[in-house]
Amino acid sequence: MAGRNIFIIDDKVKVCKSLAINFEQMGYKVSWANDSSTALESVAKNDFDLILLDLMLGDEDSRGLLRDIISLKKNIPVIMITGYGSIESAVDTIKIGAYDYIQKPVDFDLLLKVIDSALSDSGNAEPAGGCEETGAFLTRNSELLKLLAKAAKLAATDLPILILGENGTGKEVLADYIHDKSKRRDACIHKINCAAFQESILDNELFGHDRGAYTGANSDYKGVFERADGGNLFLDEIGDMSLAIQAKILRTLQNHEVRRIGGNKTITVDVRFIAATNKDLPSMIAAKEFREDLFYRLSTAVLKLPPLKDRKEDIPLLAEFFISEFCKNSGGAKKLSPGVLDLFIDYEWPGNIRELKNTVQYACAVSSGVSIEIEDLPLGMQQKAESKTEPAENIREEMEKQLILKTLLKNEQNKTKTAEDLGMSRKTLYNKIEKYGIQDA
């Protein structure tokens, strides 16, 4: 991406200079403005490849400027730079049309990755950012946004859909999303968790029974395939069904017919079939635990939800959403401390969105102040924080040391110029040089 033009809009000259030095070392061309009117004039006259915009220009909220920039140059990706505590405003900029946002203090390596992604996407007719909000799917993750777009297209068909993903990634929410986008949305979506029933009970629940089919069957009972006629049917955890039940479902998918337990007649059903599992179905097929023909019937349209650890950029959004949800019901206001937010982003979240929601609700319930601190988290996450503190600090210090070294070399050891470029006083620079044991090169 070297040679591309980056335009920085920030009211602090030192910040602009510091960022410009780093970008120019990477081969970018850089210019900047320190107020909204100058910035808008420059955007109108120049063809920038990317814009970095501070959320606050002095006392001015720059969301209005963002709208003006988008109306002038719709296809230029804009990355917002925001201070902690402005997550809600930052999310709003994504909805307006910003490509992404990054929080202060800026992690330059992370910023480079976001810029690289934005420039790669900037050939699109529409801004690469965007925020899709549907239940747990509050996201600006590019892969999930593509998946949701694909799901919306598939929803318009009657193809069976197979949803794959770890526990807690939102498979049921995606099924609801498909239902809401489908032509069957005016009918109910019926749901069955296959793992929650023994085989005989699941068979009865799926296909129903005729009166007298077995002891206690005192009346006819419509199974869920009949009840869902004309609508969508969501079968969760299909990897937990027996081979016998799988065979009956396959026949229903092929023939659009069911036969109740104890019944002699076939009943035609018109059902859109959505299935989900967290199991590795190909491995189950190899182990003769899942029917290959059913898998191929289902895998016409496959949607695989990413785990939360692959959606790091969504963690602040989701946490803020769950905090707002909690405070709406209980009153008051809460926010994550910077340390907790860092921990959340670093954490692997094996339980995915469900674990994040439970963690946030627990922390909101036990925290005594407005700010949620490390000590408000479940014990396991507190221990995780303790184990990460020292290594993370070491990494930050090493990055700072390398930045100082690079700037000193660029300025031929001129410490006054280096301190100015880095946005720090000469005294602070000398203290850091001594701390890191930096020798003149």
C-alpha beads as a LAMMPS data file, in Angstrom:
LAMMPS data file: protein, C-alpha beads

441 atoms
440 bonds

1 atom types
1 bond types

-500.0 500.0 xlo xhi
-500.0 500.0 ylo yhi
-500.0 500.0 zlo zhi

Masses

1 110.0

Atoms # bond

1 1 1 0.000 0.000 0.000
2 1 1 3.094 2.264 -0.100
3 1 1 2.608 5.539 -1.985
4 1 1 -1.064 5.898 -1.034
5 1 1 -2.227 9.278 0.299
6 1 1 -3.343 9.462 3.939
7 1 1 -5.076 12.571 5.262
8 1 1 -5.027 13.119 9.049
9 1 1 -7.596 15.354 10.726
10 1 1 -6.650 16.090 14.350
11 1 1 -6.578 19.344 16.307
12 1 1 -3.218 18.417 17.913
13 1 1 -0.269 19.298 15.656
14 1 1 2.132 17.023 17.550
15 1 1 -0.141 14.031 17.047
16 1 1 -0.311 14.753 13.302
17 1 1 3.469 15.100 13.073
18 1 1 4.112 11.928 15.046
19 1 1 1.707 9.873 12.926
20 1 1 3.063 11.413 9.730
21 1 1 6.637 10.412 10.595
22 1 1 5.607 6.828 11.180
23 1 1 3.487 6.641 8.035
24 1 1 6.193 8.203 5.867
25 1 1 8.657 5.614 7.135
26 1 1 6.214 2.998 5.824
27 1 1 6.143 4.666 2.404
28 1 1 2.821 6.536 2.655
29 1 1 2.267 10.127 1.548
30 1 1 0.774 12.179 4.380
31 1 1 -0.908 15.546 4.864
32 1 1 -3.090 16.865 7.665
33 1 1 -5.504 19.532 8.880
34 1 1 -6.255 20.715 12.410
35 1 1 -9.814 22.033 12.056
36 1 1 -12.993 20.958 10.302
37 1 1 -13.282 23.802 7.763
38 1 1 -9.693 23.390 6.513
39 1 1 -10.143 19.619 6.467
40 1 1 -13.355 19.761 4.404
41 1 1 -11.755 22.172 1.923
42 1 1 -8.798 19.799 1.484
43 1 1 -11.074 16.798 0.993
44 1 1 -12.995 18.682 -1.689
45 1 1 -9.832 19.639 -3.588
46 1 1 -7.744 16.468 -3.235
47 1 1 -8.029 12.783 -3.972
48 1 1 -7.014 11.108 -0.724
49 1 1 -6.910 7.325 -0.446
50 1 1 -7.775 7.239 3.266
51 1 1 -8.706 9.636 6.062
52 1 1 -7.915 9.419 9.778
53 1 1 -10.396 11.547 11.734
54 1 1 -10.310 12.259 15.461
55 1 1 -13.761 11.944 17.006
56 1 1 -13.209 15.205 18.919
57 1 1 -11.587 18.248 17.275
58 1 1 -11.077 20.332 20.393
59 1 1 -14.609 20.751 21.740
60 1 1 -16.195 19.897 18.398
61 1 1 -17.747 16.485 17.793
62 1 1 -16.557 15.473 14.317
63 1 1 -19.556 13.308 13.389
64 1 1 -20.974 16.245 11.421
65 1 1 -17.687 16.557 9.535
66 1 1 -17.789 12.800 8.853
67 1 1 -21.215 13.176 7.220
68 1 1 -19.903 16.057 5.092
69 1 1 -16.860 14.027 4.007
70 1 1 -19.007 11.049 3.023
71 1 1 -21.360 13.265 1.026
72 1 1 -18.361 14.750 -0.822
73 1 1 -16.225 11.649 -1.338
74 1 1 -18.376 8.598 -0.675
75 1 1 -15.723 5.978 -1.468
76 1 1 -12.852 7.250 0.690
77 1 1 -12.557 5.024 3.795
78 1 1 -12.574 7.042 7.024
79 1 1 -11.039 5.583 10.188
80 1 1 -12.088 7.265 13.418
81 1 1 -9.686 7.768 16.322
82 1 1 -11.510 7.876 19.636
83 1 1 -10.643 8.227 23.295
84 1 1 -11.811 5.682 25.866
85 1 1 -15.360 6.303 27.047
86 1 1 -16.589 7.229 23.571
87 1 1 -17.500 3.740 22.361
88 1 1 -21.156 4.632 21.851
89 1 1 -20.190 7.640 19.730
90 1 1 -17.655 5.546 17.830
91 1 1 -20.311 2.933 17.051
92 1 1 -22.505 5.755 15.769
93 1 1 -19.762 6.811 13.329
94 1 1 -19.733 3.276 11.913
95 1 1 -23.482 3.554 11.319
96 1 1 -22.918 6.923 9.625
97 1 1 -20.411 5.301 7.269
98 1 1 -16.937 5.295 8.832
99 1 1 -14.886 2.246 7.878
100 1 1 -13.673 1.488 11.402
101 1 1 -12.481 3.083 14.613
102 1 1 -9.429 2.631 16.799
103 1 1 -9.024 3.752 20.404
104 1 1 -6.387 5.921 22.027
105 1 1 -3.597 5.398 22.887
106 1 1 -3.202 4.281 19.291
107 1 1 -1.544 0.905 18.756
108 1 1 0.339 1.751 15.545
109 1 1 0.668 -1.874 14.410
110 1 1 -3.086 -2.377 14.818
111 1 1 -3.745 0.903 13.002
112 1 1 -1.592 -0.265 10.086
113 1 1 -3.631 -3.474 9.832
114 1 1 -6.905 -1.530 9.791
115 1 1 -5.513 0.867 7.175
116 1 1 -4.284 -2.015 5.027
117 1 1 -7.733 -3.625 5.203
118 1 1 -9.477 -0.323 4.403
119 1 1 -7.261 0.391 1.399
120 1 1 -7.744 -3.146 0.119
121 1 1 -11.525 -2.686 0.304
122 1 1 -11.654 0.903 -0.955
123 1 1 -12.298 -0.145 -4.552
124 1 1 -15.815 -1.198 -3.546
125 1 1 -18.730 0.922 -4.709
126 1 1 -19.868 1.336 -1.112
127 1 1 -17.865 2.142 2.050
128 1 1 -16.256 -1.000 3.426
129 1 1 -17.500 -0.374 6.912
130 1 1 -21.013 -0.842 8.147
131 1 1 -22.832 -2.100 11.138
132 1 1 -25.426 -4.857 10.948
133 1 1 -27.528 -4.967 14.078
134 1 1 -29.832 -7.915 14.631
135 1 1 -29.871 -9.321 18.158
136 1 1 -26.395 -10.600 18.930
137 1 1 -25.215 -9.628 15.434
138 1 1 -23.990 -6.168 16.252
139 1 1 -20.935 -6.384 14.021
140 1 1 -18.447 -4.577 11.852
141 1 1 -16.446 -7.729 11.158
142 1 1 -16.041 -7.934 7.389
143 1 1 -16.391 -11.730 7.229
144 1 1 -19.565 -11.761 9.305
145 1 1 -21.038 -8.907 7.277
146 1 1 -20.407 -10.950 4.119
147 1 1 -22.000 -13.993 5.758
148 1 1 -25.094 -11.980 6.707
149 1 1 -25.379 -10.676 3.149
150 1 1 -25.170 -14.261 1.884
151 1 1 -27.750 -15.380 4.460
152 1 1 -30.154 -12.649 3.312
153 1 1 -29.868 -13.858 -0.300
154 1 1 -30.383 -17.495 0.696
155 1 1 -33.364 -16.514 2.841
156 1 1 -35.243 -15.527 -0.308
157 1 1 -35.054 -19.138 -1.544
158 1 1 -36.481 -22.370 -0.156
159 1 1 -33.116 -24.137 -0.057
160 1 1 -32.313 -26.007 3.167
161 1 1 -29.610 -24.179 5.129
162 1 1 -26.977 -25.686 7.419
163 1 1 -25.528 -23.363 10.063
164 1 1 -22.187 -24.363 11.584
165 1 1 -20.424 -22.781 14.545
166 1 1 -19.178 -23.200 18.082
167 1 1 -21.537 -23.010 21.044
168 1 1 -22.492 -19.440 21.802
169 1 1 -21.728 -17.977 18.357
170 1 1 -25.377 -17.191 17.613
171 1 1 -26.643 -20.032 15.427
172 1 1 -30.234 -19.612 16.626
173 1 1 -30.004 -15.851 16.141
174 1 1 -28.864 -16.441 12.560
175 1 1 -31.844 -18.768 12.035
176 1 1 -34.131 -15.967 13.253
177 1 1 -32.353 -13.551 10.912
178 1 1 -32.979 -15.876 7.953
179 1 1 -36.624 -16.253 8.967
180 1 1 -37.077 -12.473 9.192
181 1 1 -35.584 -12.031 5.713
182 1 1 -37.551 -14.894 4.131
183 1 1 -40.849 -14.875 2.243
184 1 1 -42.208 -17.079 5.072
185 1 1 -41.652 -14.426 7.742
186 1 1 -45.393 -13.921 8.305
187 1 1 -45.607 -17.517 9.580
188 1 1 -43.954 -18.681 12.797
189 1 1 -40.480 -20.167 12.919
190 1 1 -40.691 -23.447 14.853
191 1 1 -37.631 -24.605 16.791
192 1 1 -36.507 -27.952 18.171
193 1 1 -33.279 -28.669 20.076
194 1 1 -32.510 -32.254 19.064
195 1 1 -30.065 -32.716 21.949
196 1 1 -32.811 -32.043 24.497
197 1 1 -34.892 -35.175 23.725
198 1 1 -34.458 -38.920 23.899
199 1 1 -34.885 -40.672 20.532
200 1 1 -38.493 -41.812 21.014
201 1 1 -39.625 -38.432 22.311
202 1 1 -37.798 -36.590 19.501
203 1 1 -39.433 -38.897 16.932
204 1 1 -42.844 -38.069 18.383
205 1 1 -42.091 -34.347 18.546
206 1 1 -40.900 -34.216 14.937
207 1 1 -43.466 -36.442 13.240
208 1 1 -46.408 -36.634 15.679
209 1 1 -48.648 -39.660 16.300
210 1 1 -52.132 -40.952 15.606
211 1 1 -54.549 -41.786 18.387
212 1 1 -53.806 -45.236 19.827
213 1 1 -50.258 -45.364 18.440
214 1 1 -49.012 -46.320 21.899
215 1 1 -50.247 -46.469 25.472
216 1 1 -51.288 -42.997 26.518
217 1 1 -51.746 -41.704 22.937
218 1 1 -55.374 -40.725 23.538
219 1 1 -55.625 -38.250 20.657
220 1 1 -53.951 -37.323 17.391
221 1 1 -50.827 -35.183 17.764
222 1 1 -49.288 -33.042 15.046
223 1 1 -45.492 -33.139 14.953
224 1 1 -43.436 -30.017 14.380
225 1 1 -43.148 -30.690 10.625
226 1 1 -46.938 -30.370 10.382
227 1 1 -47.122 -27.441 12.755
228 1 1 -44.451 -25.613 10.733
229 1 1 -46.304 -26.123 7.421
230 1 1 -45.922 -22.978 5.332
231 1 1 -43.147 -21.624 7.559
232 1 1 -39.566 -22.237 8.645
233 1 1 -38.369 -25.085 10.853
234 1 1 -35.130 -24.763 12.822
235 1 1 -33.558 -27.983 14.107
236 1 1 -30.670 -27.211 16.425
237 1 1 -27.913 -29.709 17.314
238 1 1 -28.737 -32.094 14.462
239 1 1 -25.451 -33.891 15.144
240 1 1 -27.127 -35.360 18.229
241 1 1 -29.868 -37.209 16.330
242 1 1 -29.879 -40.989 15.943
243 1 1 -29.319 -42.545 12.518
244 1 1 -32.956 -43.715 12.479
245 1 1 -34.276 -40.166 12.989
246 1 1 -31.817 -38.897 10.373
247 1 1 -33.265 -41.371 7.834
248 1 1 -36.822 -40.144 8.480
249 1 1 -35.770 -36.500 8.152
250 1 1 -34.002 -37.285 4.874
251 1 1 -37.200 -38.792 3.472
252 1 1 -39.165 -35.724 4.515
253 1 1 -36.644 -33.412 2.845
254 1 1 -36.790 -35.444 -0.365
255 1 1 -40.531 -36.080 -0.576
256 1 1 -42.026 -33.235 1.470
257 1 1 -44.094 -35.825 3.292
258 1 1 -44.382 -37.140 6.860
259 1 1 -46.093 -40.129 8.397
260 1 1 -47.173 -39.939 12.011
261 1 1 -46.209 -42.693 14.456
262 1 1 -48.915 -45.341 14.231
263 1 1 -50.412 -43.708 11.135
264 1 1 -51.049 -45.215 7.699
265 1 1 -51.361 -42.112 5.548
266 1 1 -48.727 -39.694 4.319
267 1 1 -49.187 -35.974 4.966
268 1 1 -47.735 -33.388 2.580
269 1 1 -45.839 -30.553 4.273
270 1 1 -44.350 -27.338 2.924
271 1 1 -41.493 -26.519 5.284
272 1 1 -38.289 -24.510 4.863
273 1 1 -35.593 -26.461 6.720
274 1 1 -32.810 -24.747 8.721
275 1 1 -30.402 -26.939 10.683
276 1 1 -27.485 -26.149 12.982
277 1 1 -24.709 -27.983 14.782
278 1 1 -21.415 -27.416 16.559
279 1 1 -20.260 -30.931 15.601
280 1 1 -17.738 -31.897 12.922
281 1 1 -20.168 -33.681 10.588
282 1 1 -17.538 -35.005 8.117
283 1 1 -15.756 -36.722 11.027
284 1 1 -19.090 -38.138 12.211
285 1 1 -19.751 -39.437 8.692
286 1 1 -16.371 -41.195 8.696
287 1 1 -17.276 -42.737 12.063
288 1 1 -20.687 -43.845 10.695
289 1 1 -22.470 -41.567 13.174
290 1 1 -24.079 -39.244 10.614
291 1 1 -25.657 -40.079 7.273
292 1 1 -23.618 -38.903 4.313
293 1 1 -26.709 -38.528 2.096
294 1 1 -28.390 -36.288 4.688
295 1 1 -25.247 -34.191 4.990
296 1 1 -25.105 -33.610 1.227
297 1 1 -28.791 -32.796 1.209
298 1 1 -28.246 -30.196 3.931
299 1 1 -24.935 -28.801 2.686
300 1 1 -26.461 -27.186 -0.420
301 1 1 -26.179 -23.917 1.523
302 1 1 -23.730 -23.760 4.437
303 1 1 -23.179 -20.753 6.703
304 1 1 -20.313 -21.004 9.182
305 1 1 -20.343 -18.471 12.017
306 1 1 -16.919 -17.235 13.171
307 1 1 -15.999 -17.571 16.864
308 1 1 -15.790 -14.381 18.895
309 1 1 -11.972 -14.655 19.094
310 1 1 -11.979 -13.974 15.325
311 1 1 -14.223 -10.928 15.781
312 1 1 -12.016 -8.868 18.114
313 1 1 -13.299 -5.603 16.651
314 1 1 -16.834 -6.544 17.744
315 1 1 -16.015 -7.126 21.417
316 1 1 -16.309 -3.436 22.489
317 1 1 -19.559 -3.103 20.532
318 1 1 -21.108 -6.210 22.034
319 1 1 -19.926 -5.390 25.561
320 1 1 -21.418 -1.897 25.290
321 1 1 -24.666 -3.402 23.968
322 1 1 -24.935 -5.863 26.860
323 1 1 -24.089 -3.143 29.393
324 1 1 -26.830 -0.914 27.952
325 1 1 -29.241 -3.850 28.035
326 1 1 -28.440 -4.505 31.709
327 1 1 -28.654 -0.829 32.729
328 1 1 -31.947 -0.415 30.871
329 1 1 -33.480 -3.050 33.130
330 1 1 -31.732 -2.181 36.392
331 1 1 -31.142 1.554 36.076
332 1 1 -27.882 3.453 36.489
333 1 1 -24.927 3.619 34.126
334 1 1 -21.853 1.430 33.702
335 1 1 -18.790 1.354 31.491
336 1 1 -15.725 -0.843 31.112
337 1 1 -12.424 0.408 32.480
338 1 1 -9.524 0.484 29.975
339 1 1 -7.928 -2.491 31.744
340 1 1 -11.073 -4.604 31.448
341 1 1 -11.541 -3.673 27.794
342 1 1 -7.924 -4.685 27.055
343 1 1 -8.513 -7.992 28.832
344 1 1 -11.747 -8.616 26.930
345 1 1 -10.016 -8.052 23.592
346 1 1 -7.095 -10.307 24.562
347 1 1 -9.290 -13.102 25.977
348 1 1 -10.104 -16.137 23.774
349 1 1 -13.820 -16.379 24.775
350 1 1 -14.312 -20.168 24.475
351 1 1 -18.017 -19.640 25.260
352 1 1 -18.225 -16.921 22.603
353 1 1 -21.001 -14.282 22.694
354 1 1 -22.951 -16.142 25.367
355 1 1 -19.915 -16.078 27.671
356 1 1 -19.313 -12.378 26.980
357 1 1 -22.942 -11.554 27.796
358 1 1 -22.861 -13.559 31.034
359 1 1 -19.543 -11.978 32.048
360 1 1 -20.791 -8.447 31.402
361 1 1 -24.046 -9.030 33.279
362 1 1 -22.196 -10.495 36.249
363 1 1 -19.736 -7.597 36.323
364 1 1 -22.551 -5.024 36.085
365 1 1 -24.358 -6.714 38.978
366 1 1 -21.370 -6.809 41.364
367 1 1 -19.609 -3.541 40.495
368 1 1 -20.192 -0.780 43.016
369 1 1 -19.214 2.175 40.844
370 1 1 -19.800 3.380 37.313
371 1 1 -16.563 1.856 36.030
372 1 1 -16.301 -1.942 35.773
373 1 1 -12.872 -2.966 37.053
374 1 1 -10.855 -6.200 36.956
375 1 1 -11.992 -7.106 40.467
376 1 1 -15.635 -7.057 39.292
377 1 1 -15.039 -9.911 36.845
378 1 1 -15.487 -13.638 37.519
379 1 1 -12.530 -15.177 39.355
380 1 1 -11.220 -17.033 36.293
381 1 1 -10.930 -13.827 34.293
382 1 1 -9.277 -12.033 37.204
383 1 1 -6.608 -14.729 37.238
384 1 1 -6.243 -14.355 33.488
385 1 1 -5.657 -10.628 33.960
386 1 1 -2.955 -11.239 36.575
387 1 1 -1.102 -13.651 34.309
388 1 1 -1.199 -11.222 31.354
389 1 1 -0.222 -7.974 33.051
390 1 1 3.550 -8.329 33.046
391 1 1 3.995 -9.717 29.511
392 1 1 1.675 -7.072 28.047
393 1 1 3.634 -4.323 29.791
394 1 1 6.889 -5.763 28.467
395 1 1 5.511 -5.755 24.921
396 1 1 4.385 -2.126 25.210
397 1 1 7.762 -1.063 26.565
398 1 1 9.628 -2.880 23.805
399 1 1 7.432 -1.198 21.172
400 1 1 8.083 2.210 22.729
401 1 1 11.833 1.529 22.848
402 1 1 11.917 0.574 19.164
403 1 1 9.910 3.672 18.201
404 1 1 12.331 5.930 20.089
405 1 1 15.305 4.197 18.437
406 1 1 13.843 4.585 14.946
407 1 1 13.050 8.272 15.526
408 1 1 16.513 8.980 16.955
409 1 1 18.130 7.362 13.925
410 1 1 15.897 9.314 11.552
411 1 1 16.830 12.566 13.291
412 1 1 20.549 11.672 13.491
413 1 1 20.416 11.566 17.307
414 1 1 18.882 15.065 17.576
415 1 1 16.995 14.595 20.839
416 1 1 15.136 17.903 20.670
417 1 1 13.697 17.024 17.251
418 1 1 13.038 13.441 18.382
419 1 1 11.099 14.592 21.460
420 1 1 9.040 16.959 19.284
421 1 1 8.278 14.228 16.729
422 1 1 7.211 11.816 19.471
423 1 1 5.047 14.420 21.183
424 1 1 6.931 14.356 24.491
425 1 1 9.130 16.723 26.464
426 1 1 12.977 16.516 26.299
427 1 1 13.005 15.496 29.970
428 1 1 10.572 12.612 29.326
429 1 1 12.656 11.494 26.346
430 1 1 15.891 11.531 28.387
431 1 1 14.189 9.531 31.155
432 1 1 13.035 6.900 28.641
433 1 1 16.479 6.747 26.993
434 1 1 17.979 6.038 30.419
435 1 1 15.222 3.558 31.324
436 1 1 15.680 1.531 28.140
437 1 1 19.469 1.793 28.098
438 1 1 19.486 3.304 24.621
439 1 1 22.968 4.081 23.328
440 1 1 23.817 6.547 20.553
441 1 1 23.892 4.578 17.312

Bonds

1 1 1 2
2 1 2 3
3 1 3 4
4 1 4 5
5 1 5 6
6 1 6 7
7 1 7 8
8 1 8 9
9 1 9 10
10 1 10 11
11 1 11 12
12 1 12 13
13 1 13 14
14 1 14 15
15 1 15 16
16 1 16 17
17 1 17 18
18 1 18 19
19 1 19 20
20 1 20 21
21 1 21 22
22 1 22 23
23 1 23 24
24 1 24 25
25 1 25 26
26 1 26 27
27 1 27 28
28 1 28 29
29 1 29 30
30 1 30 31
31 1 31 32
32 1 32 33
33 1 33 34
34 1 34 35
35 1 35 36
36 1 36 37
37 1 37 38
38 1 38 39
39 1 39 40
40 1 40 41
41 1 41 42
42 1 42 43
43 1 43 44
44 1 44 45
45 1 45 46
46 1 46 47
47 1 47 48
48 1 48 49
49 1 49 50
50 1 50 51
51 1 51 52
52 1 52 53
53 1 53 54
54 1 54 55
55 1 55 56
56 1 56 57
57 1 57 58
58 1 58 59
59 1 59 60
60 1 60 61
61 1 61 62
62 1 62 63
63 1 63 64
64 1 64 65
65 1 65 66
66 1 66 67
67 1 67 68
68 1 68 69
69 1 69 70
70 1 70 71
71 1 71 72
72 1 72 73
73 1 73 74
74 1 74 75
75 1 75 76
76 1 76 77
77 1 77 78
78 1 78 79
79 1 79 80
80 1 80 81
81 1 81 82
82 1 82 83
83 1 83 84
84 1 84 85
85 1 85 86
86 1 86 87
87 1 87 88
88 1 88 89
89 1 89 90
90 1 90 91
91 1 91 92
92 1 92 93
93 1 93 94
94 1 94 95
95 1 95 96
96 1 96 97
97 1 97 98
98 1 98 99
99 1 99 100
100 1 100 101
101 1 101 102
102 1 102 103
103 1 103 104
104 1 104 105
105 1 105 106
106 1 106 107
107 1 107 108
108 1 108 109
109 1 109 110
110 1 110 111
111 1 111 112
112 1 112 113
113 1 113 114
114 1 114 115
115 1 115 116
116 1 116 117
117 1 117 118
118 1 118 119
119 1 119 120
120 1 120 121
121 1 121 122
122 1 122 123
123 1 123 124
124 1 124 125
125 1 125 126
126 1 126 127
127 1 127 128
128 1 128 129
129 1 129 130
130 1 130 131
131 1 131 132
132 1 132 133
133 1 133 134
134 1 134 135
135 1 135 136
136 1 136 137
137 1 137 138
138 1 138 139
139 1 139 140
140 1 140 141
141 1 141 142
142 1 142 143
143 1 143 144
144 1 144 145
145 1 145 146
146 1 146 147
147 1 147 148
148 1 148 149
149 1 149 150
150 1 150 151
151 1 151 152
152 1 152 153
153 1 153 154
154 1 154 155
155 1 155 156
156 1 156 157
157 1 157 158
158 1 158 159
159 1 159 160
160 1 160 161
161 1 161 162
162 1 162 163
163 1 163 164
164 1 164 165
165 1 165 166
166 1 166 167
167 1 167 168
168 1 168 169
169 1 169 170
170 1 170 171
171 1 171 172
172 1 172 173
173 1 173 174
174 1 174 175
175 1 175 176
176 1 176 177
177 1 177 178
178 1 178 179
179 1 179 180
180 1 180 181
181 1 181 182
182 1 182 183
183 1 183 184
184 1 184 185
185 1 185 186
186 1 186 187
187 1 187 188
188 1 188 189
189 1 189 190
190 1 190 191
191 1 191 192
192 1 192 193
193 1 193 194
194 1 194 195
195 1 195 196
196 1 196 197
197 1 197 198
198 1 198 199
199 1 199 200
200 1 200 201
201 1 201 202
202 1 202 203
203 1 203 204
204 1 204 205
205 1 205 206
206 1 206 207
207 1 207 208
208 1 208 209
209 1 209 210
210 1 210 211
211 1 211 212
212 1 212 213
213 1 213 214
214 1 214 215
215 1 215 216
216 1 216 217
217 1 217 218
218 1 218 219
219 1 219 220
220 1 220 221
221 1 221 222
222 1 222 223
223 1 223 224
224 1 224 225
225 1 225 226
226 1 226 227
227 1 227 228
228 1 228 229
229 1 229 230
230 1 230 231
231 1 231 232
232 1 232 233
233 1 233 234
234 1 234 235
235 1 235 236
236 1 236 237
237 1 237 238
238 1 238 239
239 1 239 240
240 1 240 241
241 1 241 242
242 1 242 243
243 1 243 244
244 1 244 245
245 1 245 246
246 1 246 247
247 1 247 248
248 1 248 249
249 1 249 250
250 1 250 251
251 1 251 252
252 1 252 253
253 1 253 254
254 1 254 255
255 1 255 256
256 1 256 257
257 1 257 258
258 1 258 259
259 1 259 260
260 1 260 261
261 1 261 262
262 1 262 263
263 1 263 264
264 1 264 265
265 1 265 266
266 1 266 267
267 1 267 268
268 1 268 269
269 1 269 270
270 1 270 271
271 1 271 272
272 1 272 273
273 1 273 274
274 1 274 275
275 1 275 276
276 1 276 277
277 1 277 278
278 1 278 279
279 1 279 280
280 1 280 281
281 1 281 282
282 1 282 283
283 1 283 284
284 1 284 285
285 1 285 286
286 1 286 287
287 1 287 288
288 1 288 289
289 1 289 290
290 1 290 291
291 1 291 292
292 1 292 293
293 1 293 294
294 1 294 295
295 1 295 296
296 1 296 297
297 1 297 298
298 1 298 299
299 1 299 300
300 1 300 301
301 1 301 302
302 1 302 303
303 1 303 304
304 1 304 305
305 1 305 306
306 1 306 307
307 1 307 308
308 1 308 309
309 1 309 310
310 1 310 311
311 1 311 312
312 1 312 313
313 1 313 314
314 1 314 315
315 1 315 316
316 1 316 317
317 1 317 318
318 1 318 319
319 1 319 320
320 1 320 321
321 1 321 322
322 1 322 323
323 1 323 324
324 1 324 325
325 1 325 326
326 1 326 327
327 1 327 328
328 1 328 329
329 1 329 330
330 1 330 331
331 1 331 332
332 1 332 333
333 1 333 334
334 1 334 335
335 1 335 336
336 1 336 337
337 1 337 338
338 1 338 339
339 1 339 340
340 1 340 341
341 1 341 342
342 1 342 343
343 1 343 344
344 1 344 345
345 1 345 346
346 1 346 347
347 1 347 348
348 1 348 349
349 1 349 350
350 1 350 351
351 1 351 352
352 1 352 353
353 1 353 354
354 1 354 355
355 1 355 356
356 1 356 357
357 1 357 358
358 1 358 359
359 1 359 360
360 1 360 361
361 1 361 362
362 1 362 363
363 1 363 364
364 1 364 365
365 1 365 366
366 1 366 367
367 1 367 368
368 1 368 369
369 1 369 370
370 1 370 371
371 1 371 372
372 1 372 373
373 1 373 374
374 1 374 375
375 1 375 376
376 1 376 377
377 1 377 378
378 1 378 379
379 1 379 380
380 1 380 381
381 1 381 382
382 1 382 383
383 1 383 384
384 1 384 385
385 1 385 386
386 1 386 387
387 1 387 388
388 1 388 389
389 1 389 390
390 1 390 391
391 1 391 392
392 1 392 393
393 1 393 394
394 1 394 395
395 1 395 396
396 1 396 397
397 1 397 398
398 1 398 399
399 1 399 400
400 1 400 401
401 1 401 402
402 1 402 403
403 1 403 404
404 1 404 405
405 1 405 406
406 1 406 407
407 1 407 408
408 1 408 409
409 1 409 410
410 1 410 411
411 1 411 412
412 1 412 413
413 1 413 414
414 1 414 415
415 1 415 416
416 1 416 417
417 1 417 418
418 1 418 419
419 1 419 420
420 1 420 421
421 1 421 422
422 1 422 423
423 1 423 424
424 1 424 425
425 1 425 426
426 1 426 427
427 1 427 428
428 1 428 429
429 1 429 430
430 1 430 431
431 1 431 432
432 1 432 433
433 1 433 434
434 1 434 435
435 1 435 436
436 1 436 437
437 1 437 438
438 1 438 439
439 1 439 440
440 1 440 441
